Amino acid sequence: MMSLHEIFRDFIQSLSDIFSNLPEKISTLFNNPIILLTLLGCVLIFLLLMKSKSIKFTPKMLTTIGIAIALTTVLNMLKIYKFPQGGGITLASMIPLLLIAYMYGPLVGMLSGFIFGILSLFLDPYIMHPVQVLFDYPLPYMALGIAGFFKNKKIIGAIVAIFCRFIFHFLSGVIFFGSFAPEGMSPWIYSLSVNGSLIGLDGLICVIILTIIPLNRLIKTSRNQAYAS
């Protein structure tokens, strides 16, 4: 059994080792993008779950969100083009989630996107790494909720949200799918070309449809019905 003096001495030694090796450990952390991405993803999900406690849901609001997620699921299955490594160009599958963000704000939009991302993972999984799952499923669809910050500039909000979704897929492509790049092509260029094309065309379809439909009237009507008692 260790004496009090030995326990205290070991504690001081452990503390000294921690601080003496701290710069090296921090350097190792920041030189490993996978660790950083994992931390970032976990922080974003944790913040969303904490903030979601402040949302006051009504039955009609939950119904509207459920319908939007169901519509997103169906539209996401109707792919114009499917990429072999997952993903593809869909029939405006992002629009229902964007509408939820416009109706109820970014927090509800992000939560709806998170739920759909998890659902999408079960329905059409393509798993190479746990961190890749975060950056290809819940996080990019959570990003669509950012459109809720642009209630007065909805088209700009849609473009910003879709671009943020692209960023997550782009980073996943660079780190986890770079091996699929043709010989001599940089993983950065490969990910940019693939994800830029898929998300860009998918997003363009959504933006065109959003400019055609009576967006403000649709949002106002749905929101009033959802908040009605």
Disulfide bonds with the S-S distance in Angstrom:
none
